[in-house]
Amino acid sequence: MKNVIMSELKIKPGENVTFAFTCSTPEKYFITEIRKNIDCVSGPCPFGDVHLYPLGLPRLNRTYIWDVKASTKAGLELKFSTSWLRQIKPGETCPDSVSYNINSCIDKAMVNIGTFCRNGSVSRIKLLGGVVMSLHLPWHLPLTTSGFNIANRASIKRLSIIESILNGESSITLMSPNYPLGFPEDELMTWQFVIPPNMRASVFFHNYSLSNCERKEERVEYYIPGSPSNPEVFKLSDSQPANIAGSFNMSLQGCDQDAQNPGILRLLFQVVVQHPQVDENVTHLVDLSKEKNVTVTIHSEGWPSHIPLMSEPICLICKDPRTCDRVLTLTSGAVYKISFLCKDLSRLRITAEKGIGCMDIRWCQRKIYSLSVPKAITRLPIRLHTFIWKLLATDMINIEITSPSLKLQQRVQEQRCNTSYGYSIVSATPETELNVGIFCPGGSIEKIQMRNNITISLNTFGKGFINGSVPQDLNMSFVPHIKDECIFTVSPNPKAKVYLQTPNWPHGLPPYVSISWFIVVPSKQTARLGFSEDRMGVACETGRAYVNIKEETLGAEEIVRREDELLPQPRNMLHSFWVNVSNCRPVDKTQLALQFWVTSADKQIDLGIILAVVAGAGVLTVIGLAVCCVKKKKKKTQNPMVGVYNSNVNTQMPGRKGLFGKERKNNESHVYAVIDDAVVYGHLLKESNGSVSPEVDVYRPFDGPIGSLPPSPPPFSFRKDIKRSSNTEEEPLPLTDTDQDTYTFAHQKSGQSENNGDANKKDKGDTSVPLLENKERDGLVE
């Protein structure tokens, strides 16, 4: 027999054919297709398990096709074995390369129900009319059974019914027939979900489109046992039911489409089954009724760039017991009661946004806005991921940010943030965007003034704002126009090293941008300024780049450096000062990115200065005491007094008796007594005939008896100073430091000789009061 080489071989029923392959690996190039026609219209259907015949086929990839014809009045049911099926999207493949493709035949129309893999939850598929069933097997898998059987059922009055049994926590993804092409016009499709009564199911629509309807309306209907309003009707655009207890049915209803422009109705959805959550009945009140221009979004971690896989356990946020979703957005002006269906709330995040604008400075210049996260958000058991403030103003209105108590710290390489949150500040115009930097609380920056529109993003680290336990201290106000792009006000903490750097670090300032820092130096402190690099590191194509430093004091010298000059060496600043950085248009690949540091400490006073001040104060004190003595003497001698000096009377002041070695009757101490104007002792009264010369003080020995007490004090009219001292419980100063010296006291007339009383001085030291008068004349005492 002659050998015939062919690329395709067809073997009909009853034929016996022998063939061979000319290659060693035919499974790479050939497939086997086995087609069987079953007529359930004119004759009985072979109900029961479907076997894989014929046996002994070559080891090639195989496709079994069963074309079952049936009347639309009698539906067919495909029942799958215990492995069940899982629907996949068009173009996807099954892990074991075993797949089922099911098509429904209505009259002459073919509708693709879907492609399925083994090991899923689809247990039965009921079809209206005939069915074309395909099973694709790999060449190495020696299967003998198809894994399903065929049963005859009464008409189901719809295109198809797919039954899915979900045991335990699981999820299933299903698609409308013909997906991603259009669902048949004006057809009805039902999915039955068998779920244990102690579980909860939620439905999510991930992708859908609507056709153009002429009559009726496309909708989704739910039949939920125990619901008072069965069927519950939803639009495809609505949030679908969630937290459903037990089994339920879901149906997709098409419409009569526009013949000219029918459009496409299609749906891809997911059903998630979970255990009831411990706190599913716990509601959280979110009161946004007093907020303005605020939106709050609660979502899974990584949203929206990362969408959790459908197979992953999900967290649901519910506005009411039956309206839940993976993402929930709340808006200001309303009060919400939300709950969570989630085992691990740490997988959820909050992202919020608030807009503040000013179009007329007259209405908003004096108003201070608090940039704090509303308590309605911080009280939720969800971590705040980001809170964004969008600050909008016209060209001539600028924005000022202050942190009165906490102050701000700029995050740089040498100065990391150790707080649970930080602020990212970006200044934006239609032409350029300036990334001012990242700042966290607990620093030295009191104020930042910026032009243009500003976006401030509060980003949390670690646990962030949970239960509102983190203090916040950031305010904003609108201010008139400023000349610089940005102005920082910095008050360095003593003994702390503050690092500051230009915005857009490390990419450099935009061309022709000017940034200023005002460093506050208190009067009792001194600051030290230094730059991290020797040069600016920029080459200018047009214009010049400058660094200007100037203290805020009269006549202060301004330090100016260009981009081609060395930056100043570290220097001490005794007053508050400005640092300004102005950019040029840099040449390619060079950027102006500058960093500097400031330290602050208490002023140190020189020891020599301290000693000089103390010595000067001592001299002034001595001179002051001398002046007081002279003035007091002069004041007393202006009164017409007569003084008597007695060498036998003790001159010690009261309370100083212990300083003497002898008894008062035996020592040679003296007494100084002051006599009233009208009183004259002894012969003086007789010689003057009862009158007293007010200009002469006469000193005579006192001849009376000497007692054990000190002499009597002067009369009251002459004791004003002594009485004043006694009121303060202080002893009067002694008249002299030499207790046994002899003194002569005299009130000298103008031109009178200074030798009065010299005979009484004897050999003692010359410490009489007239010596002070000599000093007075010499100009030593004023």
C-alpha positions in Angstrom: 0.0 0.0 0.0 1.3 3.4 -1.0 2.0 5.8 1.9 0.1 9.1 1.7 1.5 12.2 3.5 -1.1 14.7 4.6 -1.5 17.5 7.1 -5.0 16.5 8.2 -6.8 13.2 8.7 -10.5 12.8 9.2 -11.9 9.4 10.4 -15.6 8.9 10.1 -17.8 6.5 12.1 -17.2 2.9 11.1 -13.8 3.5 9.5 -10.6 1.8 10.5 -7.5 3.8 9.6 -3.9 3.1 10.3 -1.5 6.2 10.4 1.9 7.2 11.7 3.8 10.4 12.3 7.0 11.3 10.5 8.3 13.4 13.4 9.4 12.4 16.9 7.3 15.0 18.7 3.9 15.1 17.0 2.2 16.6 20.1 3.9 19.9 19.2 2.3 20.1 15.8 -0.9 18.0 15.8 -4.2 18.0 17.8 -7.0 15.5 17.9 -10.6 16.7 17.7 -13.4 14.3 18.6 -16.9 15.5 17.7 -20.1 13.8 18.8 -23.6 14.9 17.8 -26.5 14.1 20.2 -30.1 14.6 19.0 -32.5 15.2 21.9 -35.3 16.5 19.6 -36.2 13.5 17.5 -35.1 10.8 19.9 -34.2 10.2 23.6 -31.2 11.9 25.1 -28.4 9.8 26.5 -28.6 11.3 29.9 -26.0 10.4 32.5 -22.2 10.6 32.7 -20.4 11.6 29.5 -17.4 9.3 28.7 -14.4 10.0 26.6 -14.6 7.8 23.5 -12.9 6.3 21.5 -10.1 4.9 23.6 -6.5 4.4 22.4 -6.1 7.7 20.7 -2.5 9.0 20.1 -1.0 11.1 22.7 -1.9 14.5 21.3 -3.7 17.5 22.6 -7.3 16.6 22.4 -10.6 18.5 22.1 -13.9 16.8 22.7 -17.0 18.5 21.3 -20.6 17.5 22.2 -23.2 19.1 20.0 -26.5 18.4 21.8 -29.7 19.5 20.0 -32.8 20.1 22.2 -36.1 22.0 22.1 -36.4 25.4 23.7 -39.4 24.0 25.5 -37.1 21.5 27.3 -34.0 22.8 28.8 -30.8 21.0 29.4 -28.7 20.8 32.5 -25.0 20.2 32.7 -24.0 18.9 36.1 -20.4 18.8 37.0 -18.5 16.5 39.3 -17.2 17.4 42.7 -14.3 19.5 41.3 -16.8 22.0 39.9 -15.8 24.8 37.6 -14.4 28.3 37.7 -15.1 30.9 35.0 -12.1 32.7 33.4 -11.9 35.8 31.2 -11.4 35.3 27.4 -7.7 34.8 26.7 -6.9 33.4 30.1 -5.6 29.8 30.5 -6.2 27.2 33.1 -3.4 26.1 35.4 -3.7 22.4 34.4 -4.6 23.2 30.7 -8.0 21.5 31.1 -10.8 23.9 30.1 -14.5 23.8 29.3 -16.2 26.0 26.8 -20.0 26.2 26.8 -22.2 27.6 24.1 -26.0 27.8 24.1 -27.9 27.3 20.8 -31.2 29.1 20.4 -32.7 28.5 17.0 -29.7 29.4 14.8 -28.1 31.8 17.2 -25.0 30.8 19.2 -24.4 32.4 22.6 -21.1 31.8 24.5 -21.9 31.1 28.1 -18.3 31.2 29.1 -15.0 29.4 29.5 -14.3 27.5 32.7 -11.5 25.7 34.5 -11.7 22.9 37.0 -11.6 23.4 40.7 -14.2 26.2 41.2 -17.7 26.7 42.6 -19.9 26.4 39.5 -21.8 23.1 40.1 -24.5 23.3 37.4 -25.4 25.2 34.3 -29.0 25.1 33.0 -29.5 26.1 29.3 -32.4 26.9 27.1 -32.4 24.8 24.0 -29.3 23.0 22.7 -25.7 23.2 23.8 -22.3 22.9 22.3 -19.9 21.7 25.0 -16.1 21.6 24.4 -13.5 19.9 26.6 -9.8 20.7 25.9 -7.3 18.2 27.3 -3.4 18.3 27.1 -1.7 15.3 25.5 -0.1 14.1 28.7 -3.3 13.8 30.7 -4.9 10.4 30.5 -8.5 11.2 31.4 -11.3 8.8 30.7 -14.3 10.7 32.0 -15.5 14.2 31.0 -16.3 15.3 34.5 -20.0 16.2 33.8 -23.3 14.6 32.9 -26.4 15.7 31.0 -29.9 15.8 32.3 -33.2 16.9 30.8 -35.2 19.6 32.6 -38.2 21.7 32.0 -37.9 25.0 30.2 -36.1 27.6 32.3 -37.7 30.6 30.4 -34.3 32.4 30.3 -31.0 32.1 28.5 -29.2 30.3 31.2 -29.0 29.7 34.9 -25.5 29.2 36.5 -25.5 27.7 40.0 -22.5 28.4 42.3 -21.9 26.8 45.7 -19.7 28.8 48.0 -18.6 27.0 51.1 -16.6 29.0 53.7 -14.7 32.2 52.9 -14.3 32.5 49.2 -14.9 34.6 46.1 -16.0 34.0 42.5 -15.8 36.0 39.4 -18.4 35.7 36.7 -19.3 37.3 33.4 -22.3 37.9 31.3 -22.7 35.6 28.2 -20.6 36.7 25.2 -18.3 38.7 27.4 -16.7 41.0 26.5 -19.1 41.2 23.5 -22.7 42.2 24.0 -25.3 40.3 26.0 -28.2 39.2 23.7 -30.9 41.7 23.2 -33.9 41.5 25.6 -32.6 38.3 27.2 -32.6 37.3 30.9 -29.8 35.5 32.7 -29.7 34.2 36.3 -27.0 33.2 38.7 -27.9 31.2 41.8 -25.6 31.4 44.8 -25.8 28.7 47.4 -24.3 30.1 50.7 -24.4 28.7 54.2 -26.8 30.8 56.4 -24.0 31.7 58.8 -22.0 33.4 56.1 -22.2 36.9 54.5 -22.1 37.6 50.7 -21.4 40.8 48.9 -21.6 41.6 45.2 -19.2 44.0 43.3 -19.5 45.1 39.7 -15.9 45.6 38.4 -16.7 46.2 34.7 -19.9 46.9 32.8 -21.3 48.8 29.9 -24.9 49.6 28.8 -26.6 49.3 25.5 -28.9 51.9 23.9 -32.4 50.9 24.8 -35.5 51.7 22.8 -37.9 49.9 25.2 -37.5 48.6 28.7 -34.5 49.3 30.9 -31.4 47.2 31.6 -31.4 46.3 35.3 -30.2 43.8 37.9 -32.7 42.0 40.1 -32.0 40.2 43.4 -34.1 37.7 45.1 -33.0 37.5 48.7 -34.9 35.2 51.1 -36.4 37.2 53.9 -36.3 40.5 52.0 -39.6 42.4 52.2 -39.2 43.8 48.7 -38.3 40.8 46.4 -37.2 41.2 43.8 -34.9 44.1 44.7 -34.1 46.0 41.5 -30.8 47.9 41.0 -29.2 49.8 38.1 -25.8 48.6 37.0 -24.4 51.9 38.1 -25.7 51.4 41.7 -23.8 50.0 44.6 -24.9 46.4 44.7 -26.1 44.6 47.8 -23.6 43.6 50.4 -23.6 41.7 53.7 -26.3 39.3 52.4 -27.0 36.5 54.9 -27.3 33.1 53.1 -28.3 32.1 49.6 -29.7 34.5 46.9 -30.3 34.8 43.2 -29.1 37.6 40.9 -30.5 38.2 37.4 -29.4 40.4 34.5 -32.2 41.7 32.3 -31.5 43.2 28.8 -33.7 45.6 26.8 -34.9 46.2 23.2 -31.9 47.9 21.6 -31.7 50.6 19.1 -31.4 49.0 15.7 -29.1 51.7 14.3 -26.9 52.0 17.4 -27.5 49.0 19.7 -24.5 49.4 22.0 -23.2 46.6 24.2 -24.5 45.3 27.5 -21.8 43.4 29.3 -21.0 42.7 33.0 -18.1 41.3 35.0 -18.8 41.0 38.7 -17.5 39.4 41.8 -19.2 37.7 44.8 -17.3 37.6 48.0 -18.3 35.4 50.9 -17.0 36.1 54.4 -17.6 35.2 58.0 -19.7 37.7 59.9 -17.3 40.3 61.5 -17.0 40.6 65.2 -18.0 44.3 65.0 -20.3 44.2 62.0 -23.1 45.8 64.1 -20.8 48.5 65.5 -21.4 51.8 63.7 -19.1 54.8 63.6 -20.5 58.3 63.4 -18.7 60.6 60.9 -20.1 64.1 61.3 -19.0 66.3 58.4 -22.1 68.6 58.6 -20.0 71.6 59.7 -17.1 71.0 57.3 -16.8 72.8 53.9 -15.2 71.5 50.7 -14.0 68.2 52.3 -14.0 64.8 50.8 -13.0 61.7 52.7 -12.2 58.4 51.0 -11.8 55.1 53.0 -10.0 52.5 50.9 -7.7 49.5 51.0 -4.0 50.0 51.4 -2.3 50.9 48.1 -5.4 52.2 46.4 -5.8 53.3 43.7 -2.5 52.2 42.1 -2.8 48.7 43.7 -6.2 46.9 43.4 -6.3 43.8 45.6 -6.6 40.6 43.8 -10.1 39.1 43.6 -8.8 36.1 45.4 -7.6 38.1 48.4 -9.7 38.6 51.5 -11.3 42.0 51.3 -12.3 44.7 53.6 -15.6 46.4 53.1 -16.9 49.8 54.2 -20.6 50.0 54.7 -22.8 53.1 54.7 -25.7 51.0 55.8 -26.0 47.2 56.5 -26.6 46.4 52.8 -24.6 49.1 51.0 -20.9 48.2 51.2 -17.9 48.6 49.0 -14.1 48.4 49.0 -14.0 52.1 48.6 -16.3 54.6 50.3 -16.2 58.4 49.6 -17.9 60.8 52.1 -18.5 64.5 51.4 -18.9 67.5 53.7 -22.2 68.7 54.8 -23.7 65.4 56.0 -23.6 62.9 58.8 -22.7 59.3 58.1 -23.0 56.1 60.1 -20.5 53.6 58.7 -19.4 50.1 59.7 -16.6 47.8 58.5 -16.7 44.2 57.3 -13.0 43.5 57.7 -11.0 41.1 59.8 -7.9 43.4 59.9 -8.7 47.1 59.9 -5.0 47.9 59.6 -5.4 47.1 55.9 -7.7 50.2 55.5 -6.6 53.8 54.9 -8.1 57.2 54.9 -7.3 59.8 52.2 -9.0 63.2 52.6 -8.9 66.6 50.8 -10.0 70.1 51.7 -10.1 73.2 49.6 -9.6 76.8 50.9 -9.7 79.7 48.5 -9.5 83.5 48.6 -10.4 85.7 45.7 -10.6 89.0 47.5 -8.0 89.9 50.2 -10.5 92.2 51.9 -12.6 89.3 52.9 -10.0 86.8 54.0 -6.8 88.8 55.0 -7.5 88.8 58.8 -8.9 85.3 59.0 -6.8 82.4 60.3 -7.6 78.9 59.0 -6.7 75.9 61.1 -5.0 73.2 59.0 -5.9 70.3 61.3 -7.5 67.0 60.6 -11.2 67.0 61.7 -11.9 65.0 64.8 -14.6 63.1 62.9 -11.7 61.5 60.9 -9.2 61.0 63.7 -11.7 59.2 65.9 -12.2 56.4 63.3 -10.2 53.1 64.0 -8.6 53.6 60.6 -5.1 54.9 59.9 -5.0 58.3 58.2 -2.8 58.0 55.1 -2.9 61.5 53.6 -4.8 64.7 54.3 -4.4 67.3 51.5 -5.2 71.0 51.8 -5.5 72.8 48.4 -5.0 76.5 49.0 -6.1 78.7 46.1 -5.6 82.5 45.7 -5.3 85.1 43.0 -2.0 86.5 41.7 -1.7 89.3 44.2 -2.7 87.3 47.3 -0.1 85.1 49.0 -0.3 82.4 51.7 1.3 82.3 55.1 1.7 79.1 57.1 2.5 79.3 60.8 3.1 76.8 63.6 3.0 78.9 66.8 3.7 76.3 69.4 5.2 73.2 67.8 7.1 75.0 65.0 8.4 73.1 62.0 11.6 71.3 61.1 12.7 70.8 57.6 13.6 67.2 56.8 17.2 67.0 55.4 19.8 64.3 55.3 21.4 65.5 58.5 18.1 66.2 60.3 15.5 63.3 60.1 12.0 63.6 61.4 11.2 61.4 64.4 7.5 62.2 64.5 4.5 60.2 63.3 3.6 62.6 60.5 5.0 65.3 58.3 3.9 68.0 55.8 4.8 68.0 52.1 4.5 71.6 50.8 4.3 72.3 47.1 3.9 75.7 45.4 2.4 75.5 42.0 1.8 77.9 39.1 0.6 77.1 35.5 4.3 77.4 34.4 6.2 75.7 37.2 6.0 73.7 40.4 8.2 74.4 43.4 8.6 71.6 45.9 9.2 73.6 49.1 10.1 70.6 51.1 9.0 68.1 53.8 8.5 69.5 57.3 7.6 67.9 60.6 6.6 69.4 63.9 9.2 70.1 66.6 11.7 72.5 65.0 12.5 76.2 64.7 10.6 77.4 61.6 7.8 79.6 62.9 6.4 80.9 59.6 6.5 80.2 55.8 5.2 82.8 53.3 4.7 81.6 49.7 3.3 82.9 46.5 1.0 81.1 44.1 -1.3 78.2 44.9 -0.2 75.8 47.6 -0.8 72.1 48.2 0.0 70.9 51.7 -0.1 67.1 52.2 -0.1 65.7 55.7 1.5 62.2 55.4 1.6 59.8 58.3 4.3 57.4 59.3 3.8 54.3 61.4 0.5 54.2 63.1 -0.2 57.9 62.3 -3.4 59.6 63.4 -5.2 56.8 65.2 -7.8 57.9 67.9 -6.7 61.6 67.4 -3.9 61.4 70.0 -1.4 63.4 67.9 -1.2 67.2 68.6 -1.6 69.4 65.6 -0.5 73.0 65.3 -0.6 74.4 61.7 -2.4 77.5 60.7 -2.8 79.4 57.4 -3.8 82.9 56.4 -3.9 84.9 53.2 -1.5 87.9 53.1 -0.7 90.6 50.6 1.9 90.1 47.9 5.5 89.3 48.7 8.5 89.8 46.4 10.2 86.5 47.0 9.0 83.1 46.0 9.2 82.0 49.5 10.2 83.5 52.9 11.0 81.4 56.0 11.0 82.9 59.5 13.3 80.8 61.8 13.9 81.0 65.6 16.7 78.5 66.4 16.5 76.8 69.7 19.5 77.4 71.9 22.3 74.8 71.6 20.5 73.2 68.6 21.9 73.0 65.1 19.2 73.9 62.5 19.7 72.7 58.9 17.9 74.6 56.1 18.0 74.0 52.4 16.6 75.5 49.2 13.3 74.2 47.8 13.3 71.6 45.0 16.2 69.8 46.7 18.3 68.2 45.3 17.2 69.2 41.8 17.8 72.9 42.3 15.8 76.1 42.3 14.0 77.1 39.1 15.6 79.9 37.1 15.3 83.4 38.5 13.7 82.3 41.8 14.5 84.1 45.0 14.2 82.5 48.5 14.8 84.3 51.8 15.2 83.2 55.4 14.8 85.6 58.4 16.8 84.2 61.3 15.6 85.6 64.7 18.4 86.1 67.2 17.2 87.3 70.7 19.1 90.2 72.4 20.6 87.8 75.0 21.8 85.3 72.4 24.2 85.0 69.5 23.9 82.9 66.4 26.5 81.2 64.2 25.9 80.8 60.4 27.7 78.3 58.2 27.3 76.8 54.7 27.5 73.0 54.0 29.5 73.6 50.8 32.3 76.0 49.8 30.5 77.1 46.6 27.0 77.4 45.2 27.8 74.7 42.6 25.9 76.5 39.8 27.1 78.0 36.5 25.0 80.7 35.0 24.0 81.0 31.4 22.1 84.2 31.9 22.2 86.5 34.9 23.9 86.0 38.2 23.2 83.8 41.2 23.7 85.6 44.6 23.8 84.8 48.3 23.1 87.9 50.5 23.5 88.0 54.2 22.6 91.1 56.3 22.0 91.7 60.0 18.9 93.6 61.1 20.7 96.5 62.8 21.6 100.1 61.9 24.7 100.4 59.7 25.1 96.6 59.3 27.4 95.4 56.5 25.8 93.3 53.8 27.7 90.3 52.7 27.3 89.4 49.0 28.6 86.4 47.2 28.2 85.5 43.5 28.1 82.0 42.0 31.7 82.2 41.0 32.9 83.2 44.5 33.5 81.2 47.7 30.7 81.2 50.2 31.4 82.9 53.6 33.1 81.0 56.3 31.2 80.3 59.5 30.6 83.5 61.3 28.9 84.8 64.4 25.8 86.9 64.1 24.9 89.2 67.1 21.5 90.3 65.7 18.6 88.9 63.7 19.7 88.6 60.1 18.5 87.7 56.6 19.8 85.1 54.2 18.7 85.5 50.6 19.4 83.1 47.7 18.7 84.3 44.2 19.1 82.1 41.1 20.1 82.8 37.6 19.4 80.8 34.5 21.8 77.8 35.0 23.6 76.1 32.2 22.7 72.5 31.5 23.5 69.9 34.2 24.2 72.5 36.9 21.6 73.4 39.6 21.5 75.8 42.5 20.8 73.6 45.5 22.2 75.2 48.7 22.2 74.1 52.3 23.3 76.0 55.4 23.1 75.6 59.2 22.5 77.9 62.1 23.3 77.5 65.8 22.2 79.7 68.7 23.6 80.1 72.2 23.5 82.5 75.1 25.9 85.5 74.9 29.1 85.0 76.9 30.3 88.2 78.8 34.1 88.6 79.2 35.5 88.1 82.8 37.6 91.2 82.6 34.5 93.2 81.7 32.6 91.7 84.7 35.5 92.6 87.1 35.7 96.1 85.7 32.0 96.6 86.1 32.1 95.3 89.7 35.1 97.5 90.5 33.4 100.5 89.0 30.2 99.8 90.9 32.3 99.6 94.1 34.0 102.9 93.5 30.6 104.5 92.8 29.3 103.0 96.0 32.1 104.5 98.1 31.8 107.9 96.5 28.0 107.7 97.0 28.4 107.0 100.7 30.9 109.8 101.1 28.5 112.2 99.4 25.8 111.1 101.7 28.0 111.7 104.8 28.9 115.2 103.6 25.4 116.1 102.7 24.1 114.8 106.0 26.8 116.8 107.9 26.0 119.9 106.0 22.3 119.4 106.6 22.8 119.1 110.3 25.2 122.0 110.7 22.7 124.3 109.1 20.8 124.3 112.4 22.1 126.6 115.1 23.5 124.0 117.5 26.0 124.1 120.3 28.2 121.0 120.8 30.1 120.2 124.0 33.0 117.8 124.0 33.8 116.0 127.2 36.9 113.7 127.3 35.4 111.8 130.3 32.3 110.6 128.5 32.0 107.4 126.4 31.1 108.1 122.8 30.1 104.5 122.0 26.7 104.1 120.4 24.1 101.9 122.2 24.6 98.2 122.0 28.4 98.4 121.5 29.5 98.1 125.1 31.2 94.8 124.5 33.9 96.5 122.5 35.4 98.3 125.5 37.9 96.6 127.9 37.2 98.8 130.9 34.1 99.9 132.8 32.5 103.0 131.7 33.5 104.9 135.0 37.2 104.0 134.5 37.9 104.3 130.8 38.9 107.5 128.9 36.2 107.4 126.4 34.3 110.6 125.4 30.8 111.8 125.0 29.5 114.0 122.2 26.3 115.8 123.3 24.1 118.1 121.2 22.3 120.9 123.0 19.1 122.5 122.0 19.0 126.0 120.6 17.7 127.5 123.8 19.7 125.5 126.2 23.2 126.5 127.4 25.2 124.6 130.0 27.1 126.3 132.8 28.7 129.7 132.4 27.8 129.9 128.7 24.2 130.7 129.7 25.4 133.3 132.1 27.9 135.0 129.8 25.4 135.3 127.0 22.6 136.6 129.2 20.3 133.9 128.1 21.1 134.1 124.4 23.0 131.6 122.2 25.3 132.4 119.3 24.2 130.2 116.5 27.4 130.3 114.6 29.8 129.0 117.3 30.0 125.5 118.7 31.8 125.5 122.1 33.2 122.3 123.5 33.8 122.0 127.3 34.6 119.1 129.6 31.5 117.5 131.1 31.9 117.7 134.9 28.9 115.6 135.9 28.9 112.1 137.2 29.6 109.2 134.8 27.1 106.3 134.9 27.1 102.8 133.4 24.7 103.8 130.5 25.8 105.5 127.3 25.1 109.2 127.0 21.5 110.3 126.2 20.7 110.6 122.5 20.0 114.1 121.1 16.6 115.7 121.6 13.8 114.5 119.2 14.1 117.5 117.0 17.7 116.5 116.1 17.1 112.7 115.8 15.3 112.4 112.5 18.0 110.2 110.9 18.3 108.1 114.1 14.6 107.6 114.5 14.4 106.6 110.8 17.1 103.9 111.4 15.4 102.6 114.5 12.2 102.0 112.5 14.1 99.5 110.4 15.6 97.8 113.5 19.2 98.7 112.4 21.9 100.1 114.6 23.2 103.6 113.8 26.6 103.6 112.3 29.4 104.5 114.8 30.9 107.9 114.4 34.4 106.5 114.1 36.3 103.3 113.8 38.8 104.3 116.5 37.0 104.1 119.8 39.5 105.9 122.0 40.5 108.7 119.7 39.9 112.4 120.6 37.9 114.4 118.1 36.9 118.1 117.7 33.7 118.8 115.8 33.1 122.3 114.6 30.8 124.1 112.2 33.2 126.5 110.6 32.2 129.9 109.2 33.3 131.0 105.9 37.0 132.0 106.1 37.5 130.6 109.7 40.8 128.9 110.5 40.9 125.1 110.1 43.0 124.8 113.3 40.1 124.9 115.7 40.4 122.0 118.1 44.0 121.0 117.1 45.0 121.1 120.7 42.4 118.5 121.5 43.7 116.0 118.9 46.8 115.3 120.9 48.9 112.5 119.4 45.9 110.6 118.0 45.2 110.0 114.2 43.9 113.0 112.3 40.4 111.7 111.4 38.4 114.8 112.0 35.5 115.8 109.8 37.2 118.9 108.5 39.4 116.5 106.4 36.3 115.7 104.4 35.8 119.4 103.9 39.4 119.5 102.5 38.5 116.8 100.1 35.4 118.6 99.1 37.4 121.6 98.2 39.8 119.5 96.2 36.9 118.3 94.1 36.9 114.7 95.3 33.4 114.8 96.6 30.5 116.6 94.9 
